[in-house]
Amino acid sequence: MRFHFAQLSGNQRYHLITQTVTPRPIAWILTKNENDSFNLAPFSYFTPICPEPALLAVSIGNKAPNIPKDTKRNLLREKECVIHIASEPLMQALNESAANEEYNHSELPRTGLSLSDFVASLPRISDAHVALHCRLFDVHNLAEAAFDVLYLEVLDLYVSDHLITQEDDRTNIDSQQLSPISRLGGNDYALLGKTVTIQRPS
């Protein structure tokens, strides 16, 4: 079956894209609210785009017309965040953090998560094995869709020691032990499962 996107609503396009462009990594983003509490929310329109500068991109929409999602509101004001890569044991907490809370109301109490010191301005989730401190690099507004693409520069990276091995000057991170959660369509998530190693051609 073919789907002609010019004939579909935005909602129909969204559901088709999220069920076909899979699995998607999840940016679990912690930002500071105006009352100094912390907002935590997952976003799966997310990808790395450049190593130098080290840039990630995340697309964030609005709660309602002219009302940005809390993460976007905080990022545009504070210009920084901490992105976590969630592992399998954190799946329920990740899902809980997607709840639609009032602004300035932190999702952390409902998740049961604790925080650890990370950088001077922001903490990280204690149980997350990967955390990236990022600053806002640029914003591309997609006005008709009420979405913004936020380009985030990675300044600092935390990785749990037990995931790391060194091979000469190369740092290897064990993806099986990390067991990252990825997003599928609807209410579905995926875990890493089987990996296949193939030597790249010369």
N, C-alpha and C positions, 0 to 999 in steps of 0.2 A: 504494500500500500504506500502511495505517495501522499505527502502532506504539503500543500502549497501554503507557505506561511503568510502570504499576502491575504489569504482568505480566513485566517485564524485570529482569534482574540489573543491578547497578551497572556491571559491565563492558560489558554490551550497551548500556546507556544512554550510557556514555562514548564508545564507538565511533560511535554514531549522532550524538551531539552534535558530536564533533570532525570528522565528515565533512560536516556540514550548516551549522554556524556557522563559516563560512569566508569569506575568509581571516582569520586571527587574528594581530594583532601579537605579537611575541615580546619579552618582558622578559628580557634577558640580564643576569643579576644577579650582581654581585661583592660578596661579603661576607668578613669576617675570621673565620678559624677560631680556635679556642682557642690554638693554637700559633703564632699571628701569621702563618701562611701565608694564602693567599686562595683561597676557593671561588668557582667560576664555573659557572653553570648556566642553561639557558634554560627559560622558562615561558610557555605560550601562553594560559592562562586569565588574561588581563591586559587592562586597559583604563583610560583616563582617566575620572574620574567627576565632578570638580568643579574650577573654576578658582580659587575663593577660599574656603577655602584650596586651594592647588593639589594635588589628591589624585589618586593612581593606586590601583588595586586589583589585587592579584594573589592568586590562589588556589593554595595549596600543600598537598599531601597529605603522607602519611607513607611512609617506606621500607618499613616493616612495622608491625604493631600496636604502638602506643605508642613507635615510633621515628621521630621527625620527620626529614624530609629535611634535609640539611645546611644549605641556604639558610635554611629556616625556623628551625632551631636557632640559627643565627648571628644572624638578624634579631631574634629574641625576646630574645637576650642583649645584643647590641651596639646595637640600636635604630637601625641605619642600614645603608645599602647604596648602591651605584652601579648604576643600570640603564643598559644600553647598548642602542641600536637597531643591530642588525647589518646591514651592507650585503652585497651579493652576493659580493664577493671573500672575505668572512669565513665563507661558508657551511660549508666543511669544518671550520673551527675551532669554529663554533657547534655542529655536530653532534658533534664530539669531546668537547665540554664536557658533553654529556648523559650521558657514561659514569657508571656507578654505582661511584664510588670509595669507599674507606674514609674515615671522618671524619678530618679533619686532613691528608688527602692532597690537595694542590692539583691541579686539572685543568689549570693553566696550562702545565706542561711538555709535556703531550701535544698541546696546541693549537699550540705554537710562538709564542704571542702574547707581546708585551712590554707593560710597564706604563709609564705616565707619571704624574708628579705631578698631583694634581687638588685635593683638599681635604686638610686637615691629617691626617685620620685614615684616608683611603682614596685609592688611586690610581684611574686609569681605564685601560682598554685603549687602547694608543697608536693603533691603526689604526681604532678605531671613530669614526665621524663625529659621533655623538650620545651624550652621557653625562649622566645626571641623578643628582645626589646627593640622596638621600632619607632622611628619618628616619621611624621607625615612628610613626604617628599613632594607630592603633587596630587591634584584632584582633577578628574575629568568628569564634568557633569553631563549626564545624558538626560536632558530636561524633559523630553517627551515621555520617557519611561519612568521618571522620578527616581532614577538610580544615579549613584555616583561611583565611579571607579577611583578608589583611593590607592595611590602608590606609596608603599611603606618601605623605608630604608632600614635594613637590619643593622643595628649598632652593636648588639651584644647577644651572645647565644649561650644558653645553659643546656647541657646534656648530662644526664645521670652517668656517673662514672662506670657503672656496671655494663653500660651499652657500648663502651669505647674500647677499641684496640688500636695500637699504632703499628704501622708497617712502613719502615723507613720514614719519609716525611709526610706520609698519608695517614689521615685519621679515618678509621672505619667505624661506622655506627651500625650495630646489629639490629636490622629491621624486624627480625623475628621476635627478639626480646622486647623491642619497642611496641610491637603489636598495635600499629596505628588504626584508628577507626576512620572509615571513609563513608561517604554519603552516596546513597542510591536514590531512587525516586520514592515518592510517598513517605511512609514512615520507616522505610528500610535503610539499614546501615550494613556495611560490609567490614569484615576483618581481612587480614592479609592473606591467609591461606597459603597455598603452594606458591613457591617462587621458582622461576626458571632462569638459569644463567647461560647466556650465549655470548661467545667471544665476538667482539665487533670486528668487521672486516677491515683490512689495512687499506 
